Amino acid sequence: MIDYETFCKIRDYHDKQKLKAGQIARALQFDQRTVSHWIDAPRYRPRQSSPRASKLDPYKPLINQWLNSHPYSAQQIFQRLQEEGFDGGYTIVKAYVRIVRPRRPAAFLTLSFAPGE
């Protein structure tokens, strides 16, 4: 997969310098088929990955219910999920809890005083 800068180089070599795909491939150290593909492309489109289902999807409503009832840690939620039959890892649970749990407000009070007080 190439980035936008490389795509622009390929288009510049082809359109302005009138080089062929093989010459561009040698100059940029790519395969000739890759260069040909990007020469024929009307514009740059980065590769899009298809959305996949998560192992955690069936358990998300349960996690939300637990977090609304009590401020459990991600480790505690992971342990409870394992009791429910979850076979995924801790890091996916921790990442989801971090997203779902509301942020705590800053734990300080801003004080202001008049000059000389």
N, CA, C and O of each residue as an XYZ file, in Angstrom:
468
protein
N       0.842     -1.172      0.000
C       0.000      0.000      0.000
C       0.885      1.233      0.000
O       1.866      1.305      0.740
N       0.544      2.175     -0.811
C       1.351      3.385     -0.894
C       0.618      4.536     -0.200
O      -0.589      4.467      0.031
N       1.352      5.577      0.124
C       0.734      6.745      0.736
C       0.461      7.805     -0.332
O       0.793      7.627     -1.504
N      -0.142      8.894      0.091
C      -0.555      9.928     -0.854
C       0.650     10.586     -1.534
O       0.589     10.929     -2.714
N       1.725     10.758     -0.799
C       2.925     11.378     -1.356
C       3.497     10.530     -2.503
O       3.886     11.068     -3.539
N       3.544      9.226     -2.317
C       4.042      8.334     -3.357
C       3.111      8.332     -4.564
O       3.569      8.299     -5.706
N       1.804      8.368     -4.309
C       0.836      8.456     -5.398
C       1.094      9.713     -6.238
O       1.068      9.659     -7.468
N       1.342     10.832     -5.573
C       1.621     12.084     -6.293
C       2.915     11.978     -7.103
O       2.994     12.507     -8.211
N       3.930     11.299     -6.557
C       5.178     11.105     -7.299
C       4.929     10.281     -8.559
O       5.424     10.614     -9.636
N       4.158      9.207     -8.416
C       3.853      8.359     -9.568
C       3.127      9.166    -10.635
O       3.470      9.090    -11.815
N       2.132      9.934    -10.227
C       1.374     10.733    -11.192
C       2.261     11.802    -11.842
O       2.124     12.094    -13.029
N       3.166     12.376    -11.054
C       4.073     13.390    -11.592
C       5.023     12.771    -12.622
O       5.220     13.326    -13.702
N       5.603     11.633    -12.285
C       6.493     10.960    -13.222
C       5.764     10.592    -14.509
O       6.328     10.700    -15.598
N       4.529     10.162    -14.387
C       3.778      9.718    -15.559
C       3.251     10.891    -16.378
O       3.420     10.921    -17.597
N       2.612     11.860    -15.717
C       1.943     12.946    -16.433
C       2.910     14.026    -16.916
O       2.817     14.474    -18.059
N       3.823     14.440    -16.065
C       4.696     15.572    -16.420
C       6.004     15.130    -17.063
O       6.466     15.749    -18.022
N       6.603     14.058    -16.539
C       7.887     13.632    -17.080
C       7.743     12.559    -18.147
O       8.732     12.155    -18.758
N       6.522     12.093    -18.377
C       6.202     11.136    -19.441
C       6.986      9.828    -19.346
O       7.389      9.258    -20.360
N       7.200      9.355    -18.101
C       7.878      8.078    -17.919
C       6.862      6.941    -17.980
O       5.683      7.130    -17.682
N       7.333      5.765    -18.369
C       6.472      4.600    -18.433
C       6.460      3.898    -17.077
O       7.277      4.190    -16.203
N       5.515      2.966    -16.918
C       5.339      2.300    -15.632
C       6.601      1.576    -15.179
O       6.937      1.614    -13.995
N       7.303      0.922    -16.090
C       8.529      0.210    -15.731
C       9.611      1.153    -15.239
O      10.327      0.837    -14.289
N       9.736      2.310    -15.879
C      10.742      3.283    -15.461
C      10.406      3.868    -14.084
O      11.286      4.059    -13.244
N       9.126      4.147    -13.875
C       8.703      4.673    -12.567
C       8.924      3.623    -11.487
O       9.369      3.941    -10.384
N       8.614      2.378    -11.806
C       8.787      1.294    -10.838
C      10.246      1.158    -10.430
O      10.539      0.959     -9.251
N      11.156      1.261    -11.375
C      12.586      1.193    -11.044
C      13.008      2.387    -10.211
O      13.782      2.236     -9.266
N      12.515      3.575    -10.544
C      12.910      4.778     -9.817
C      12.411      4.757     -8.367
O      13.120      5.187     -7.457
N      11.208      4.263     -8.162
C      10.619      4.272     -6.824
C      10.738      2.931     -6.103
O      10.300      2.799     -4.960
N      11.328      1.936     -6.766
C      11.528      0.594     -6.216
C      10.203     -0.063     -5.825
O      10.041     -0.566     -4.713
N       9.259     -0.043     -6.778
C       7.984     -0.739     -6.636
C       7.860     -1.751     -7.753
O       8.634     -1.729     -8.710
N       6.893     -2.634     -7.633
C       6.588     -3.561     -8.699
C       5.878     -2.798     -9.816
O       5.148     -1.841     -9.556
N       6.092     -3.218    -11.034
C       5.507     -2.532    -12.190
C       3.974     -2.603    -12.156
O       3.301     -1.662    -12.576
N       3.433     -3.701    -11.664
C       1.971     -3.818    -11.586
C       1.389     -2.834    -10.585
O       0.300     -2.301    -10.801
N       2.100     -2.587     -9.496
C       1.636     -1.609     -8.514
C       1.605     -0.221     -9.124
O       0.635      0.518     -8.956
N       2.659      0.130     -9.824
C       2.727      1.442    -10.463
C       1.645      1.566    -11.524
O       1.001      2.611    -11.621
N       1.429      0.532    -12.318
C       0.384      0.563    -13.346
C      -0.990      0.757    -12.715
O      -1.822      1.500    -13.238
N      -1.218      0.099    -11.612
C      -2.497      0.238    -10.919
C      -2.734      1.689    -10.515
O      -3.827      2.221    -10.709
N      -1.713      2.326     -9.955
C      -1.888      3.696     -9.469
C      -1.872      4.715    -10.604
O      -2.407      5.812    -10.443
N      -1.282      4.389    -11.727
C      -1.358      5.276    -12.893
C      -2.793      5.296    -13.418
O      -3.306      6.347    -13.802
N      -3.430      4.134    -13.433
C      -4.799      4.029    -13.938
C      -5.839      4.561    -12.953
O      -6.970      4.844    -13.349
N      -5.480      4.701    -11.691
C      -6.444      5.165    -10.692
C      -6.747      6.643    -10.919
O      -5.823      7.442    -11.074
N      -8.032      7.022    -10.943
C      -8.375      8.422    -11.162
C      -7.984      9.331    -10.001
O      -7.658     10.500    -10.205
N      -8.018      8.790     -8.780
C      -7.592      9.574     -7.611
C      -7.129      8.624     -6.522
O      -7.358      7.416     -6.598
N      -6.479      9.174     -5.516
C      -5.932      8.358     -4.435
C      -7.046      7.945     -3.476
O      -7.813      8.780     -2.996
N      -7.118      6.663     -3.213
C      -8.049      6.140     -2.223
C      -7.294      5.176     -1.326
O      -6.863      4.117     -1.781
N      -7.128      5.530     -0.054
C      -6.449      4.599      0.849
C      -7.295      3.361      1.074
O      -8.518      3.399      0.946
N      -6.647      2.286      1.405
C      -7.336      1.012      1.625
C      -8.242      1.132      2.848
O      -7.822      1.615      3.899
N      -9.475      0.694      2.699
C     -10.446      0.716      3.779
C     -10.635     -0.704      4.306
O     -10.896     -1.632      3.540
N     -10.502     -0.857      5.597
C     -10.726     -2.172      6.176
C     -12.215     -2.350      6.457
O     -12.912     -1.397      6.806
N     -12.678     -3.551      6.303
C     -14.094     -3.818      6.530
C     -14.350     -3.943      8.027
O     -13.532     -4.511      8.751
N     -15.477     -3.418      8.493
C     -15.766     -3.518      9.924
C     -16.020     -4.968     10.325
O     -16.715     -5.710      9.632
N     -15.448     -5.346     11.443
C     -15.596     -6.710     11.922
C     -16.362     -6.703     13.241
O     -16.357     -5.716     13.977
N     -17.000     -7.796     13.513
C     -17.683     -7.948     14.790
C     -16.653     -8.240     15.874
O     -15.645     -8.901     15.627
N     -16.913     -7.749     17.051
C     -16.022     -7.939     18.178
C     -16.533     -9.082     19.049
O     -17.734     -9.350     19.091
N     -15.623     -9.748     19.736
C     -16.032    -10.779     20.687
C     -16.823    -10.154     21.837
O     -17.593    -10.832     22.517
N     -16.622     -8.872     22.038
C     -17.240     -8.178     23.159
C     -18.658     -7.701     22.845
O     -19.401     -7.358     23.765
N     -19.051     -7.671     21.577
C     -20.358     -7.131     21.189
C     -21.537     -7.725     21.955
O     -22.388     -6.958     22.404
N     -21.640     -9.030     22.131
C     -22.798     -9.557     22.860
C     -22.827     -9.155     24.341
O     -23.880     -9.208     24.977
N     -21.677     -8.754     24.889
C     -21.581     -8.446     26.308
C     -21.654     -6.948     26.606
O     -21.690     -6.567     27.776
N     -21.675     -6.099     25.599
C     -21.652     -4.651     25.825
C     -22.845     -4.139     26.637
O     -22.645     -3.319     27.534
N     -24.079     -4.587     26.364
C     -25.186     -4.119     27.222
C     -25.005     -4.522     28.690
O     -25.351     -3.764     29.596
N     -24.468     -5.703     28.912
C     -24.226     -6.176     30.270
C     -23.163     -5.321     30.958
O     -23.300     -4.979     32.133
N     -22.117     -4.984     30.230
C     -21.060     -4.131     30.792
C     -21.630     -2.765     31.142
O     -21.352     -2.230     32.215
N     -22.425     -2.201     30.245
C     -23.032     -0.894     30.519
C     -23.920     -0.950     31.754
O     -23.920     -0.023     32.564
N     -24.672     -2.029     31.900
C     -25.540     -2.196     33.069
C     -24.708     -2.254     34.340
O     -25.054     -1.614     35.333
N     -23.611     -3.016     34.324
C     -22.753     -3.117     35.497
C     -22.131     -1.774     35.853
O     -22.060     -1.414     37.028
N     -21.681     -1.029     34.844
C     -21.045      0.262     35.120
C     -22.049      1.290     35.626
O     -21.687      2.170     36.408
N     -23.305      1.194     35.192
C     -24.315      2.123     35.680
C     -24.717      1.824     37.119
O     -25.111      2.729     37.855
N     -24.621      0.570     37.518
C     -25.009      0.209     38.877
C     -23.881      0.416     39.886
O     -24.138      0.726     41.049
N     -22.631      0.247     39.446
C     -21.495      0.352     40.363
C     -20.244      0.705     39.560
O     -20.097      0.245     38.428
N     -19.335      1.515     40.122
C     -18.115      1.884     39.375
C     -17.044      0.798     39.426
O     -16.006      0.976     40.062
N     -17.295     -0.317     38.762
C     -16.330     -1.415     38.728
C     -15.093     -1.016     37.927
O     -15.160     -0.171     37.033
N     -13.970     -1.635     38.261
C     -12.764     -1.461     37.461
C     -12.842     -2.384     36.249
O     -13.677     -3.286     36.202
N     -11.979     -2.158     35.283
C     -11.959     -2.996     34.087
C     -11.589     -4.436     34.440
O     -12.091     -5.375     33.823
N     -10.721     -4.610     35.420
C     -10.330     -5.954     35.849
C     -11.510     -6.692     36.467
O     -11.702     -7.883     36.219
N     -12.300     -5.985     37.271
C     -13.465     -6.618     37.881
C     -14.491     -7.005     36.824
O     -15.098     -8.073     36.901
N     -14.682     -6.144     35.848
C     -15.616     -6.446     34.767
C     -15.109     -7.631     33.958
O     -15.896     -8.494     33.568
N     -13.815     -7.683     33.702
C     -13.234     -8.807     32.973
C     -13.477    -10.123     33.707
O     -13.836    -11.124     33.086
N     -13.284    -10.124     35.018
C     -13.501    -11.341     35.796
C     -14.968    -11.768     35.756
O     -15.266    -12.957     35.642
N     -15.883    -10.799     35.849
C     -17.308    -11.126     35.783
C     -17.689    -11.638     34.394
O     -18.529    -12.529     34.263
N     -17.069    -11.071     33.363
C     -17.349    -11.535     32.002
C     -16.874    -12.975     31.798
O     -17.542    -13.764     31.130
N     -15.735    -13.308     32.368
C     -15.248    -14.685     32.263
C     -16.219    -15.655     32.924
O     -16.393    -16.777     32.448
N     -16.849    -15.235     34.011
C     -17.859    -16.072     34.663
C     -19.085    -16.243     33.760
O     -19.780    -17.257     33.831
N     -19.341    -15.244     32.913
C     -20.479    -15.304     31.992
C     -20.157    -16.087     30.715
O     -21.047    -16.337     29.902
N     -18.888    -16.475     30.535
C     -18.516    -17.271     29.366
C     -17.725    -16.510     28.311
O     -17.537    -17.020     27.207
N     -17.258    -15.310     28.619
C     -16.457    -14.518     27.678
C     -15.077    -15.143     27.551
O     -14.428    -15.422     28.559
N     -14.611    -15.371     26.292
C     -13.303    -15.994     26.095
C     -12.298    -15.040     25.452
O     -11.271    -15.484     24.940
N     -12.574    -13.757     25.472
C     -11.659    -12.770     24.904
C     -10.604    -12.349     25.907
O     -10.476    -12.930     26.984
N      -9.845    -11.316     25.526
C      -8.755    -10.849     26.362
C      -9.109     -9.647     27.208
O     -10.151     -9.017     27.028
N      -8.227     -9.347     28.127
C      -8.427     -8.232     29.055
C      -8.323     -6.880     28.353
O      -9.053     -5.950     28.698
N      -7.432     -6.759     27.380
C      -7.189     -5.446     26.778
C      -8.404     -4.926     26.026
O      -8.637     -3.717     26.016
N      -9.184     -5.796     25.395
C     -10.372     -5.333     24.688
C     -11.416     -4.834     25.689
O     -12.129     -3.868     25.417
N     -11.501     -5.490     26.837
C     -12.425     -5.056     27.889
C     -11.973     -3.713     28.446
O     -12.787     -2.811     28.641
N     -10.691     -3.585     28.699
C     -10.152     -2.344     29.256
C     -10.378     -1.170     28.304
O     -10.737     -0.077     28.741
N     -10.173     -1.389     27.026
C     -10.372     -0.327     26.044
C     -11.848      0.086     25.970
O     -12.154      1.275     25.872
N     -12.748     -0.877     26.016
C     -14.175     -0.554     25.949
C     -14.616      0.175     27.214
O     -15.378      1.138     27.128
N     -14.160     -0.257     28.377
C     -14.529      0.412     29.629
C     -14.010      1.842     29.635
O     -14.681      2.741     30.140
N     -12.843      2.058     29.089
C     -12.281      3.404     29.028
C     -13.149      4.320     28.159
O     -13.289      5.507     28.455
N     -13.724      3.773     27.096
C     -14.574      4.565     26.214
C     -15.925      4.839     26.860
O     -16.439      5.955     26.782
N     -16.496      3.831     27.491
C     -17.864      3.927     28.015
C     -17.936      4.701     29.323
O     -18.863      5.483     29.532
N     -16.972      4.488     30.196
C     -17.014      5.126     31.513
C     -16.885      6.643     31.357
O     -16.001      7.119     30.646
N     -17.750      7.391     32.008
C     -17.652      8.850     31.899
C     -16.400      9.385     32.587
O     -15.931      8.829     33.580
N     -15.880     10.455     32.049
C     -14.686     11.081     32.624
C     -15.017     11.717     33.966
O     -16.100     12.275     34.148
N     -14.093     11.631     34.889
C     -14.269     12.281     36.186
C     -13.882     13.749     36.058
O     -12.934     14.076     35.344
N     -14.591     14.622     36.728
C     -14.196     16.036     36.681
C     -12.868     16.240     37.417
O     -12.457     15.413     38.231
N     -12.223     17.340     37.115
C     -10.941     17.639     37.753
C     -11.141     17.768     39.261
O     -12.137     18.330     39.716
N     -10.189     17.243     40.029
C     -10.318     17.195     41.488
C      -9.632     18.380     42.158
O      -8.859     18.194     43.098
N      -9.899     19.565     41.699
C      -9.355     20.739     42.352
C     -10.347     21.886     42.217
O     -11.223     21.867     41.353
N     -10.201     22.860     43.060
C     -11.090     24.008     43.090
C     -10.267     25.238     42.731
O      -9.215     25.484     43.322
N     -10.740     25.997     41.777
C     -10.026     27.202     41.370
C     -10.394     28.339     42.321
O     -11.566     28.693     42.456
N      -9.410     28.890     42.961
C      -9.628     29.980     43.889
C      -9.164     31.280     43.265
O      -8.183     31.312     42.521
N      -9.882     32.355     43.576
C      -9.442     33.666     43.113
C      -9.583     34.659     44.271
O     -10.567     34.639     45.010
N      -8.596     35.509     44.407
C      -8.574     36.488     45.481
C      -8.350     37.869     44.908
O      -7.704     38.037     43.873
N      -8.882     38.832     45.582
C      -8.639     40.218     45.183
C      -7.209     40.579     45.576
O      -6.654     39.983     46.499
N      -6.609     41.545     44.887
C      -5.228     41.920     45.216
C      -5.103     42.377     46.673
O      -5.874     43.221     47.130
N      -4.159     41.834     47.377
C      -3.881     42.220     48.756
C      -4.649     41.408     49.777
O      -4.477     41.643     50.973
N      -5.466     40.492     49.385
C      -6.204     39.679     50.357
C      -5.357     38.563     50.879
O      -5.815     37.776     51.708
